[in-house]
Amino acid sequence: MKKAENFKAFEETVQKLTEKHMIPGTSVAIAQEGEIVYHKGFGFRNVEDALPVTEDTVFGIGSITKSYSCVAIMQLQEAGKLNVHDPVIKYLPEFNVNNKEALKQITIHHFMTHSSGLPPMSSLVYAMKRSMDIDPSAQNYPGLKIEQENYEPIDTYEQLMQFIADQDFELLGDPDTQFSYSNDAYALLGTIIERVSGKSYEQYVYDHILSPCGMKYSCFMIEEYGDYENITTCYAEDSSEGTKRIIPAPIWWDAPSMRAAGFLKSTAGDMLRYAEIFRNAGVVNGKRILSEESVKEMVKPHIQTQPGRFYGYGLMITPDYFGTTLVEHGGGLKAISAQLSILPEKGVSGVVLTNLAGVPAARVMQLAFNAYAGREVEASHISFEEYEIGEERLEQYQGEYESNEGMKVSIVIKDGKPVLISQKAEIPIMFVKENAFIAYVNDSTEIAEILVDDNNEPWGISYHFRQFPKVSTKQVVK
């Protein structure tokens, strides 16, 4: 009975989150040992026609696609066609960065773990440019106003490598020393998969992952669904008339050169089939998709992303999540906020899919796992104590931080307390170490780190899994 009561509390909490964030539709599903034990559709896949959300409703999954790219790489390693410790330039001789010595050392493994040293870049915007140019709602998507010269669309892998080579940047550090989330690295994994397998990236994923897993509602292109109607409408936030409202925004964004980084579409049912790879040591429906050894490598904590949290291959790893290991990844893009989470030791997997960007899918997943485990719905696996930071140090942290990817945040002091400003929102923050703080963003806790040089001088910030530099010290709020 306790579980039933918990799910009642869970659904009430999610309904409040849905109303607060104005989420049109949400699909939540949990499986135990591969069998779906809970599914709930909140809201609608199409609000205007009141069409329900089911286990087979198609949503975008965004960057959860990255784990598929790593499954493909591991399959190709098992087939003897590559090794994850091979230098990237063995397969991509056109790939180039300023630091020629580091260039020789960057391996496939570094691309898979976001540890190549590549900083955030604006290439994703140009890769999506053809979609965005025909989409009236593109202006409503936060963080895409890139303030630099206008490039032509990046349609091919070769154009992407040329774009990277043309950029004037320093690597964040030697390979394997710095974690910074890189869509470019993952796009180029798609290039390697194509060149090594002799198939297009999309065809390889279909033939070797989607089809053998029985994922019949998972495709890269919306046109591939043909007459299938159980597909969500895309929605976007619009504040052009002074008040926030959610509007239908039917154009799906695409980026041919970056599909390996985040453009697969799927359903709750299909995603839980896919999760079996990691829950069941590589076997789905009696078919071996990956060796047990390859799965172990994918869920190994290769590099720290935040205190207590690590990156494997295309997956985030939390070794102590209420005493067990959590394997997960999120995804976000226009009309997409998605979360896939697996507790392999417990035999549990879960997925949350929504049709609006920037909403707390990961938080909904945490609440669902709490309900399923019989915990208080709002329980957290981590707790923080406030660190008293000196006024002089806080002054040094003030200023604007900006990445070439379009992300911009500021740290200011308001009424004597530090505040993070992101997308015009003021977010209270609490320091938990000399150079680390937590921010409560979109009903989720985000950990950020101030990056300092050898002289302990702040030069940048690690936020939302990206490293980006401080660009000014001006005070934004008096």
C-alpha positions as CSV (number, residue, x, y, z in Angstrom):
1,M,0.0,0.0,0.0
2,K,2.9,2.3,0.8
3,K,3.9,2.3,-2.9
4,A,0.4,3.1,-4.1
5,E,0.2,6.0,-1.6
6,N,3.7,7.2,-2.8
7,F,2.6,7.2,-6.4
8,K,-0.5,9.2,-5.5
9,A,1.8,11.8,-3.9
10,F,4.2,11.6,-6.8
11,E,1.4,12.3,-9.3
12,E,0.1,15.2,-7.3
13,T,3.6,16.7,-7.1
14,V,4.2,16.2,-10.9
15,Q,0.9,17.7,-11.6
16,K,2.0,20.8,-9.7
17,L,5.3,20.9,-11.6
18,T,3.4,20.5,-14.9
19,E,1.2,23.5,-14.1
20,K,4.1,25.6,-12.7
21,H,6.3,25.0,-15.8
22,M,3.3,24.9,-18.2
23,I,4.4,21.5,-19.7
24,P,1.9,20.4,-22.4
25,G,2.7,16.7,-22.1
26,T,4.8,14.3,-20.1
27,S,5.4,10.5,-20.4
28,V,6.7,8.8,-17.2
29,A,7.5,5.1,-17.2
30,I,9.4,2.7,-14.9
31,A,10.4,-0.9,-15.6
32,Q,11.5,-3.7,-13.2
33,E,13.7,-6.4,-14.7
34,G,12.6,-5.1,-18.2
35,E,8.9,-5.2,-17.6
36,I,7.0,-1.9,-17.4
37,V,5.4,-1.7,-14.0
38,Y,4.3,2.0,-14.1
39,H,3.3,4.4,-16.9
40,K,1.5,7.7,-16.6
41,G,0.8,10.3,-19.3
42,F,0.4,13.8,-17.9
43,G,-1.3,16.4,-20.0
44,F,-1.4,15.9,-23.8
45,R,0.8,15.1,-26.8
46,N,-1.5,17.6,-28.6
47,V,-3.2,20.1,-26.3
48,E,-5.4,21.6,-29.0
49,D,-7.0,18.2,-29.9
50,A,-6.7,16.8,-26.3
51,L,-4.7,13.8,-27.6
52,P,-3.4,11.6,-24.7
53,V,0.2,10.6,-24.0
54,T,0.8,6.9,-24.1
55,E,3.8,4.5,-23.8
56,D,4.1,4.7,-27.6
57,T,4.0,8.5,-28.0
58,V,7.0,9.7,-29.9
59,F,9.1,12.5,-28.3
60,G,12.6,13.8,-29.0
61,I,15.3,12.4,-26.6
62,G,18.0,15.0,-27.3
63,S,21.4,14.2,-25.9
64,I,20.4,10.7,-24.6
65,T,21.3,9.9,-28.2
66,K,24.9,10.2,-27.1
67,S,24.7,6.9,-25.3
68,Y,23.6,5.2,-28.6
69,S,26.7,6.6,-30.3
70,C,28.9,5.1,-27.6
71,V,27.1,1.7,-27.9
72,A,27.9,1.8,-31.6
73,I,31.6,2.7,-30.9
74,M,31.8,-0.2,-28.4
75,Q,30.2,-2.6,-30.9
76,L,32.8,-1.6,-33.5
77,Q,35.6,-2.1,-31.0
78,E,34.2,-5.6,-30.3
79,A,34.3,-6.3,-34.1
80,G,38.0,-5.3,-34.1
81,K,37.4,-2.3,-36.4
82,L,38.7,0.3,-33.9
83,N,40.0,0.8,-30.4
84,V,38.7,3.5,-28.1
85,H,42.3,4.4,-27.3
86,D,43.1,5.1,-30.9
87,P,44.0,8.7,-31.8
88,V,41.0,10.5,-33.4
89,I,43.2,11.6,-36.3
90,K,43.7,8.0,-37.4
91,Y,40.1,8.1,-38.6
92,L,39.6,11.9,-39.0
93,P,42.8,13.3,-40.6
94,E,40.9,16.5,-41.3
95,F,40.3,17.1,-37.5
96,N,42.6,19.9,-36.4
97,V,43.2,22.2,-33.4
98,N,46.0,24.7,-32.7
99,N,47.9,22.5,-30.2
100,K,49.5,20.0,-32.6
101,E,51.1,17.9,-29.7
102,A,47.7,17.5,-28.0
103,L,46.0,16.8,-31.3
104,K,48.1,13.6,-31.6
105,Q,47.0,12.5,-28.1
106,I,43.2,13.1,-28.4
107,T,41.6,9.6,-28.6
108,I,38.1,8.3,-29.2
109,H,37.9,7.7,-25.5
110,H,38.5,11.4,-24.9
111,F,35.6,12.3,-27.2
112,M,33.4,9.7,-25.5
113,T,34.1,11.2,-22.0
114,H,34.1,14.9,-23.0
115,S,37.7,15.1,-21.9
116,S,39.4,16.0,-25.2
117,G,39.9,19.6,-24.1
118,L,37.5,21.1,-26.7
119,P,35.7,24.1,-25.3
120,P,32.0,24.8,-26.0
121,M,31.5,26.1,-29.5
122,S,28.7,27.6,-31.6
123,S,28.7,24.9,-34.3
124,L,25.4,23.2,-33.1
125,V,23.6,26.4,-34.0
126,Y,25.0,26.5,-37.5
127,A,24.3,22.7,-37.9
128,M,20.6,23.4,-37.1
129,K,20.5,26.6,-39.1
130,R,18.4,25.3,-42.0
131,S,15.7,24.2,-39.5
132,M,15.9,27.4,-37.5
133,D,15.7,29.6,-40.6
134,I,12.3,28.3,-41.4
135,D,11.0,28.1,-37.8
136,P,9.2,31.2,-36.6
137,S,9.6,29.9,-33.0
138,A,13.4,29.8,-33.2
139,Q,13.6,33.2,-31.6
140,N,11.9,31.9,-28.5
141,Y,14.6,29.3,-27.8
142,P,16.9,30.5,-25.0
143,G,20.7,30.6,-25.4
144,L,20.9,30.6,-29.2
145,K,21.9,34.2,-29.8
146,I,25.4,33.7,-31.0
147,E,27.2,37.0,-31.1
148,Q,29.7,36.4,-33.9
149,E,29.9,36.4,-37.7
150,N,27.2,34.5,-39.5
151,Y,28.4,31.2,-40.8
152,E,26.8,29.1,-43.6
153,P,24.9,26.0,-42.4
154,I,27.2,23.1,-41.3
155,D,25.6,20.3,-43.2
156,T,28.4,17.7,-43.4
157,Y,31.0,16.2,-41.1
158,E,33.7,17.7,-43.3
159,Q,32.2,21.2,-42.9
160,L,32.1,20.7,-39.2
161,M,35.8,19.7,-39.0
162,Q,36.6,22.8,-41.1
163,F,34.6,25.0,-38.8
164,I,36.5,23.6,-35.8
165,A,39.8,24.1,-37.5
166,D,38.9,27.7,-38.3
167,Q,38.2,28.6,-34.7
168,D,40.8,30.4,-32.7
169,F,40.8,28.7,-29.3
170,E,43.0,27.1,-26.8
171,L,42.2,23.6,-25.5
172,L,40.9,23.7,-21.9
173,G,43.8,21.4,-20.9
174,D,45.7,18.3,-21.9
175,P,43.4,15.4,-23.0
176,D,42.0,13.5,-20.0
177,T,42.4,16.3,-17.5
178,Q,39.4,18.6,-18.0
179,F,35.7,17.6,-18.4
180,S,33.6,19.9,-20.6
181,Y,30.5,18.7,-22.4
182,S,31.1,18.8,-26.2
183,N,28.5,18.3,-28.8
184,D,31.2,18.6,-31.4
185,A,33.1,15.6,-30.1
186,Y,30.0,13.5,-30.2
187,A,29.1,14.6,-33.8
188,L,32.6,13.5,-34.8
189,L,32.0,10.1,-33.2
190,G,29.2,9.8,-35.7
191,T,31.8,10.5,-38.4
192,I,34.1,7.8,-37.1
193,I,31.2,5.3,-37.0
194,E,30.4,6.1,-40.6
195,R,34.0,5.7,-41.8
196,V,34.7,2.5,-39.9
197,S,31.4,0.7,-40.6
198,G,30.8,1.8,-44.2
199,K,27.2,2.8,-43.4
200,S,25.6,6.1,-42.6
201,Y,25.5,6.8,-38.8
202,E,21.7,6.6,-38.8
203,Q,21.7,3.3,-40.7
204,Y,24.3,1.8,-38.4
205,V,22.2,2.7,-35.3
206,Y,19.1,1.3,-36.9
207,D,20.7,-1.9,-38.0
208,H,22.7,-2.6,-34.9
209,I,20.8,-1.1,-32.0
210,L,17.2,0.0,-32.8
211,S,16.1,-3.0,-34.8
212,P,17.7,-5.8,-32.7
213,C,16.3,-4.1,-29.5
214,G,12.8,-4.1,-31.0
215,M,12.5,-0.3,-31.0
216,K,10.0,0.0,-33.7
217,Y,9.0,3.6,-32.9
218,S,12.5,5.1,-32.8
219,C,13.8,7.2,-35.8
220,F,16.1,10.2,-36.5
221,M,13.8,11.9,-39.1
222,I,10.2,12.7,-38.4
223,E,9.4,11.9,-42.0
224,E,10.3,8.2,-41.3
225,Y,7.2,7.7,-39.2
226,G,5.0,7.9,-42.3
227,D,1.3,7.4,-41.3
228,Y,2.1,6.8,-37.6
229,E,0.1,9.4,-35.7
230,N,1.1,8.9,-32.1
231,I,3.7,11.7,-32.2
232,T,3.9,14.7,-29.9
233,T,3.4,18.2,-31.2
234,C,6.4,20.4,-30.5
235,Y,5.7,23.3,-28.2
236,A,7.7,26.5,-27.4
237,E,7.5,29.3,-24.8
238,D,6.4,32.7,-26.1
239,S,6.6,35.9,-24.1
240,S,6.3,38.3,-27.0
241,E,3.0,39.8,-25.7
242,G,4.4,40.4,-22.2
243,T,3.0,37.2,-20.6
244,K,4.4,33.7,-20.8
245,R,2.3,31.3,-22.9
246,I,3.0,28.0,-24.6
247,I,2.4,27.8,-28.3
248,P,2.5,24.9,-30.8
249,A,5.8,25.1,-32.7
250,P,5.5,22.2,-35.1
251,I,8.9,22.3,-36.9
252,W,11.3,19.7,-35.6
253,W,14.9,20.9,-35.6
254,D,17.5,18.7,-37.4
255,A,21.2,18.9,-37.8
256,P,22.6,16.3,-40.3
257,S,26.2,16.8,-39.2
258,M,25.3,16.4,-35.5
259,R,22.7,13.7,-35.3
260,A,25.1,11.5,-33.3
261,A,25.0,14.2,-30.5
262,G,21.2,14.4,-30.0
263,F,18.6,14.0,-32.6
264,L,17.0,10.6,-32.1
265,K,13.2,10.4,-31.4
266,S,11.7,7.6,-29.4
267,T,8.9,6.5,-27.0
268,A,8.8,5.5,-23.3
269,G,8.3,1.9,-24.3
270,D,11.2,1.8,-26.7
271,M,13.5,3.7,-24.3
272,L,13.0,1.1,-21.6
273,R,13.8,-1.6,-24.1
274,Y,17.0,0.2,-24.9
275,A,17.8,0.6,-21.1
276,E,18.0,-3.2,-20.9
277,I,21.5,-3.0,-22.4
278,F,22.7,-1.4,-19.2
279,R,20.3,-3.1,-16.8
280,N,20.8,-6.6,-18.2
281,A,24.6,-6.6,-19.0
282,G,24.2,-6.1,-22.8
283,V,21.3,-8.4,-23.5
284,V,17.9,-7.3,-24.9
285,N,15.1,-9.7,-25.6
286,G,17.5,-12.6,-25.6
287,K,19.8,-10.8,-28.1
288,R,23.3,-9.7,-27.2
289,I,23.7,-6.1,-28.2
290,L,27.0,-5.5,-26.3
291,S,29.4,-7.7,-24.4
292,E,29.3,-7.5,-20.6
293,E,32.8,-6.1,-20.7
294,S,31.7,-3.2,-23.0
295,V,28.8,-2.4,-20.8
296,K,31.1,-2.2,-17.8
297,E,33.3,0.2,-19.7
298,M,30.3,2.4,-20.6
299,V,29.1,2.7,-17.0
300,K,32.6,3.1,-15.4
301,P,33.1,6.5,-13.8
302,H,35.9,7.7,-16.1
303,I,36.0,11.4,-15.2
304,Q,34.4,13.5,-12.5
305,T,31.8,16.0,-13.7
306,Q,30.7,17.3,-10.3
307,P,31.4,16.2,-6.7
308,G,30.0,12.6,-6.5
309,R,29.1,12.5,-10.2
310,F,31.1,11.1,-13.1
311,Y,30.9,10.6,-16.9
312,G,31.2,7.1,-18.4
313,Y,30.7,6.6,-22.1
314,G,27.6,8.6,-23.1
315,L,26.2,8.2,-19.6
316,M,26.4,10.0,-16.3
317,I,27.3,7.8,-13.3
318,T,26.5,8.5,-9.6
319,P,28.2,5.7,-7.6
320,D,26.2,6.4,-4.4
321,Y,22.6,7.1,-5.2
322,F,20.7,6.1,-2.0
323,G,23.4,3.3,-1.6
324,T,23.3,2.1,-5.2
325,T,24.7,3.1,-8.6
326,L,22.7,5.4,-10.8
327,V,23.3,5.4,-14.6
328,E,21.6,8.2,-16.5
329,H,21.6,10.9,-19.1
330,G,19.3,13.8,-19.9
331,G,18.4,15.5,-23.2
332,G,17.2,19.0,-24.1
333,L,16.5,20.9,-27.3
334,K,13.6,22.7,-28.8
335,A,10.4,21.0,-27.5
336,I,12.5,18.4,-25.7
337,S,13.3,17.8,-22.0
338,A,14.1,14.1,-21.5
339,Q,15.7,11.8,-18.9
340,L,16.7,8.1,-18.9
341,S,17.8,6.6,-15.6
342,I,18.9,3.1,-14.7
343,L,19.6,1.5,-11.3
344,P,21.4,-1.7,-12.6
345,E,21.9,-3.3,-9.1
346,K,18.2,-2.8,-8.4
347,G,17.0,-4.0,-11.8
348,V,15.1,-0.7,-12.2
349,S,15.0,1.6,-15.2
350,G,12.9,4.7,-15.9
351,V,12.3,7.4,-18.5
352,V,10.7,10.8,-18.6
353,L,9.9,12.4,-22.0
354,T,8.3,15.9,-22.4
355,N,7.4,18.2,-25.3
356,L,8.8,21.5,-24.0
357,A,12.4,22.7,-23.6
358,G,13.9,23.7,-20.3
359,V,11.6,21.9,-17.9
360,P,12.7,19.6,-15.0
361,A,12.5,16.1,-16.6
362,A,15.4,14.9,-14.4
363,R,13.5,16.0,-11.3
364,V,10.4,14.2,-12.3
365,M,12.5,11.0,-12.8
366,Q,14.0,11.5,-9.2
367,L,10.5,11.8,-7.8
368,A,9.3,8.7,-9.6
369,F,12.2,6.6,-8.4
370,N,11.6,7.9,-4.8
371,A,7.9,6.8,-5.1
372,Y,8.9,3.4,-6.6
373,A,11.5,2.8,-3.8
374,G,8.9,3.7,-1.1
375,R,10.8,6.8,0.0
376,E,9.4,10.2,0.7
377,V,8.6,11.6,-2.8
378,E,10.8,14.7,-2.2
379,A,13.8,12.8,-0.7
380,S,17.3,13.7,-1.9
381,H,20.4,11.4,-2.0
382,I,22.6,14.4,-1.2
383,S,22.6,17.1,1.4
384,F,24.7,20.3,1.6
385,E,26.0,22.5,4.3
386,E,26.6,26.2,3.7
387,Y,30.2,27.3,3.4
388,E,30.9,30.8,4.7
389,I,32.8,32.5,2.0
390,G,34.7,35.7,2.6
391,E,33.4,39.0,1.2
392,E,36.7,39.7,-0.7
393,R,36.6,36.3,-2.4
394,L,33.0,36.7,-3.3
395,E,33.9,40.0,-4.9
396,Q,36.5,38.2,-7.1
397,Y,33.8,35.8,-8.3
398,Q,31.4,38.6,-9.5
399,G,31.1,39.2,-13.2
400,E,29.9,37.7,-16.5
401,Y,30.8,34.3,-17.8
402,E,30.1,33.4,-21.4
403,S,30.7,30.4,-23.7
404,N,30.9,30.4,-27.5
405,E,28.0,28.0,-27.4
406,G,25.7,30.9,-26.4
407,M,25.4,30.2,-22.7
408,K,25.9,33.3,-20.5
409,V,25.6,33.6,-16.7
410,S,26.6,36.3,-14.2
411,I,27.4,36.2,-10.5
412,V,26.3,39.3,-8.6
413,I,25.9,40.3,-5.0
414,K,22.4,41.4,-4.1
415,D,21.3,42.5,-0.6
416,G,24.6,41.1,0.6
417,K,24.0,37.6,-0.9
418,P,25.4,35.9,-4.1
419,V,22.9,35.5,-6.9
420,L,23.3,33.7,-10.3
421,I,21.7,35.4,-13.2
422,S,20.8,33.1,-16.1
423,Q,18.4,33.9,-19.0
424,K,17.3,37.0,-17.1
425,A,16.3,34.9,-14.1
426,E,17.8,35.6,-10.6
427,I,18.7,32.3,-9.0
428,P,19.8,32.2,-5.3
429,I,23.0,30.3,-4.8
430,M,24.7,28.7,-1.7
431,F,28.4,28.1,-1.6
432,V,29.2,24.7,-0.3
433,K,33.0,25.0,-0.7
434,E,35.5,27.8,-1.3
435,N,34.9,27.5,-5.1
436,A,31.7,25.5,-5.5
437,F,28.1,26.5,-5.1
438,I,24.7,25.0,-5.6
439,A,21.9,26.7,-7.6
440,Y,18.3,25.7,-7.4
441,V,17.3,25.9,-11.1
442,N,13.9,24.7,-12.5
443,D,13.1,22.8,-9.3
444,S,16.4,20.9,-9.6
445,T,19.7,21.3,-7.8
446,E,22.7,22.2,-10.0
447,I,26.3,22.2,-8.7
448,A,28.7,24.7,-10.2
449,E,32.4,25.3,-9.7
450,I,34.4,28.5,-10.0
451,L,37.6,27.6,-12.0
452,V,40.8,29.1,-10.8
453,D,44.3,29.3,-12.2
454,D,47.6,28.3,-10.5
455,N,47.5,31.6,-8.5
456,N,44.0,30.9,-7.3
457,E,42.6,33.6,-9.5
458,P,39.1,32.9,-10.9
459,W,39.1,32.7,-14.7
460,G,35.9,30.8,-15.5
461,I,33.0,28.7,-14.4
462,S,32.0,25.0,-14.8
463,Y,28.2,25.2,-15.1
464,H,25.7,22.9,-16.7
465,F,28.6,20.5,-17.4
466,R,30.5,23.1,-19.5
467,Q,33.6,25.1,-18.8
468,F,33.5,28.7,-20.0
469,P,35.5,31.8,-19.2
470,K,34.9,35.0,-17.3
471,V,34.4,37.8,-19.8
472,S,33.8,40.8,-17.5
473,T,33.8,41.8,-13.8
474,K,31.1,44.4,-14.0
475,Q,28.3,44.3,-11.5
476,V,24.9,43.7,-13.1
477,V,22.8,44.3,-10.0
478,K,23.5,47.1,-7.6
